[in-house]
Amino acid sequence: MNVRHAPLAAVLLASLLTACSTTEYIMSTTEGRLIVSSGRPDLDEKTGTYTYKDANGKEATIPKDAIVQIMER
């Protein structure tokens, strides 16, 4: 490997390892749907909703009462 490319290779490796380290969670709903969350969903007690990042990285919310179970993948 060329010495000039070593820092670039290190940055790429670090970003790949970071991307692979995010834990996924599966939320099952009262309607029987399964929702994949990138990272642990956060419960806002004031609003009664879970906020999570979906599979595309977009932030989304769902009412607490619509969730039956949250499982770590």
Rosetta silent file (secondary structure, phi, psi, omega in degrees, C-alpha in Angstrom):
SEQUENCE: MNVRHAPLAAVLLASLLTACSTTEYIMSTTEGRLIVSSGRPDLDEKTGTYTYKDANGKEATIPKDAIVQIMER
SCORE:     score description
SCORE:     0.000 S_00000001
   1 L     0.000  139.731  177.561    0.000    0.000    0.000 S_00000001
   2 L   -69.182  137.904 -177.549    1.211    3.463   -0.824 S_00000001
   3 H   -61.535  -31.656  179.555    2.099    5.481    2.300 S_00000001
   4 H   -67.156  -25.817 -177.509   -0.014    8.402    1.053 S_00000001
   5 H   -90.421   -8.191 -177.900   -3.123    6.191    1.051 S_00000001
   6 H   -59.905  -45.397  178.618   -2.647    4.861    4.592 S_00000001
   7 H   -62.917  -38.415  178.506   -4.623    7.683    6.315 S_00000001
   8 H   -64.178  -42.910  178.325   -7.481    7.278    3.843 S_00000001
   9 H   -62.766  -39.388  179.079   -7.571    3.540    4.442 S_00000001
  10 H   -64.764  -41.941  178.760   -7.631    4.109    8.209 S_00000001
  11 H   -64.901  -43.685  179.056  -10.561    6.541    7.924 S_00000001
  12 H   -63.172  -41.910  179.060  -12.520    4.141    5.711 S_00000001
  13 H   -64.571  -43.840  179.704  -11.901    1.236    8.078 S_00000001
  14 H   -62.314  -41.590 -179.627  -12.959    3.293   11.099 S_00000001
  15 H   -69.475  -34.276  176.280  -16.194    4.406    9.400 S_00000001
  16 H   -66.038  -42.596  179.827  -17.019    0.838    8.382 S_00000001
  17 H   -66.328  -37.652  177.795  -16.495   -0.400   11.931 S_00000001
  18 H   -65.776  -42.609 -179.321  -18.632    2.423   13.325 S_00000001
  19 H   -64.405  -33.993 -178.216  -21.451    1.681   10.882 S_00000001
  20 H   -80.592  -12.562 -174.228  -21.438   -1.988   11.826 S_00000001
  21 L   -90.151   -5.093  179.626  -21.544   -1.312   15.560 S_00000001
  22 L   -72.392  127.275  179.433  -25.059    0.201   15.683 S_00000001
  23 L   -82.114  137.033  176.676  -27.444   -2.117   17.461 S_00000001
  24 E   -98.993  147.591  175.921  -30.795   -2.731   15.822 S_00000001
  25 E  -124.076  146.130  177.127  -34.041   -3.132   17.723 S_00000001
  26 E  -111.043  124.120  176.397  -37.254   -4.746   16.543 S_00000001
  27 E  -107.557  126.882  174.668  -40.518   -3.208   17.731 S_00000001
  28 E  -100.845  136.928 -175.550  -43.667   -5.262   17.379 S_00000001
  29 E  -102.302  167.650  177.991  -46.905   -3.308   17.179 S_00000001
  30 L   -65.828  -21.230  178.190  -50.455   -4.051   18.265 S_00000001
  31 L   -87.000   -2.592  179.025  -51.325   -4.342   14.544 S_00000001
  32 L    91.791    4.433  177.623  -48.724   -7.094   14.059 S_00000001
  33 L   -79.232  154.137  173.643  -46.153   -4.996   12.192 S_00000001
  34 E  -115.707  123.684 -178.718  -42.423   -5.321   12.893 S_00000001
  35 E  -113.765  127.739  177.838  -40.452   -2.068   12.837 S_00000001
  36 E   -92.396  128.012  178.664  -36.645   -2.090   12.676 S_00000001
  37 E  -115.002  132.489  175.022  -34.980    0.702   14.630 S_00000001
  38 E   -86.208  103.001 -173.709  -31.347    1.691   14.211 S_00000001
  39 L    92.538  165.269 -176.718  -30.357    2.168   17.839 S_00000001
  40 L   -71.687  130.969  176.300  -32.562    1.973   20.916 S_00000001
  41 L   -64.535  141.139  179.311  -35.902    3.799   20.644 S_00000001
  42 E  -100.904  129.758  178.360  -36.255    6.688   23.124 S_00000001
  43 E   -93.171  125.718  173.505  -39.471    6.993   25.131 S_00000001
  44 E   -99.747  105.684 -176.797  -40.756   10.517   25.767 S_00000001
  45 L   -62.374  -32.999 -178.401  -42.953   10.167   28.851 S_00000001
  46 L   -65.276  -42.908 -177.731  -44.549   13.599   28.308 S_00000001
  47 L   -94.632  -16.673 -178.577  -45.882   12.801   24.844 S_00000001
  48 L    71.935   31.189 -179.579  -46.199    9.026   25.311 S_00000001
  49 E  -127.896  151.684  170.941  -44.293    8.307   22.109 S_00000001
  50 E   -94.555  136.655  172.200  -41.168    6.433   21.091 S_00000001
  51 E  -110.543  134.875 -177.359  -38.732    8.254   18.812 S_00000001
  52 E  -151.309  165.807  173.204  -36.450    6.100   16.682 S_00000001
  53 E  -101.767  127.751 -178.886  -34.426    6.036   13.478 S_00000001
  54 L   -78.947 -176.152 -176.203  -35.882    3.776   10.817 S_00000001
  55 L   -62.211  -23.267  179.009  -33.929    1.549    8.424 S_00000001
  56 L   -92.981    2.465  179.150  -33.334    4.538    6.110 S_00000001
  57 L    86.087    3.973  179.312  -31.955    6.692    8.928 S_00000001
  58 L   -85.353  139.497  177.838  -35.035    8.927    9.104 S_00000001
  59 E   -75.351  136.845 -179.264  -36.337    9.904   12.530 S_00000001
  60 E  -141.805  163.286  177.498  -39.846    8.644   13.244 S_00000001
  61 E  -131.484  155.318  177.091  -42.251    8.417   16.176 S_00000001
  62 E  -149.006  140.262  179.306  -44.871    5.928   17.263 S_00000001
  63 E   -61.536  142.079  179.326  -47.281    6.014   20.207 S_00000001
  64 H   -57.358  -37.938 -178.551  -46.210    3.968   23.233 S_00000001
  65 H   -67.777  -16.385  179.486  -49.616    2.256   23.280 S_00000001
  66 H   -86.329   -7.443 -177.533  -49.023    0.924   19.749 S_00000001
  67 E  -102.117  128.682  177.844  -45.918   -1.038   20.850 S_00000001
  68 E   -92.402  -43.335 -174.522  -46.259   -4.518   22.303 S_00000001
  69 E  -153.948  146.868  173.747  -42.586   -5.448   22.618 S_00000001
  70 E  -123.131  123.657 -178.203  -39.105   -4.112   21.871 S_00000001
  71 E  -122.873  139.050  174.358  -36.357   -6.660   21.239 S_00000001
  72 E   -78.779  135.890 -179.947  -32.642   -6.154   20.631 S_00000001
  73 L   -90.570    0.000    0.000  -31.453   -7.805   17.449 S_00000001
